[in-house]
Amino acid sequence: MDPSVTLFGMSETPNDPAGTTHQFKTFASQGQPDKSAGPSLALIVGIVAVVAIVAIIVVALMLM
């Protein structure tokens, strides 16, 4: 195969989609936020809503 042959559609310069080593080191040094600090607000609101709905159903059935 002739090394001077260029395929159509390929760029002349290599393009690494993963970025450079410097970019990776910067990303890795930032760290990830710790999400295990406690229960999420959405979970607490959901539990309170379910308890309220169950309480309303129980009261409605008792008044029948």
C-alpha positions, -999 to 999 in steps of 0.1 A, spaced: 0 0 0 13 34 -10 18 56 22 11 88 1 -25 77 -5 -50 98 15 -85 86 21 -113 110 14 -131 124 44 -102 120 68 -87 150 84 -50 158 80 -45 163 118 -54 136 143 -84 146 164 -86 128 197 -122 129 210 -110 122 245 -90 154 247 -55 159 260 -38 146 291 -39 181 306 -77 183 301 -81 149 318 -59 158 347 -79 190 352 -112 171 351 -100 144 375 -86 170 400 -120 187 402 -136 157 418 -172 148 420 -197 163 445 -207 140 473 -243 132 469 -245 108 498 -248 137 523 -284 127 531 -318 119 516 -329 141 487 -356 167 490 -377 150 463 -377 117 483 -389 135 514 -416 154 496 -428 122 479 -431 103 512 -450 132 528 -474 133 498 -481 95 500 -487 97 537 -511 126 532 -531 108 505 -533 76 526 -546 96 556 -572 114 535 -584 80 521 -586 65 556 -606 95 570 -630 94 540 -636 57 545 -643 62 582 -669 89 576 -689 67 552 
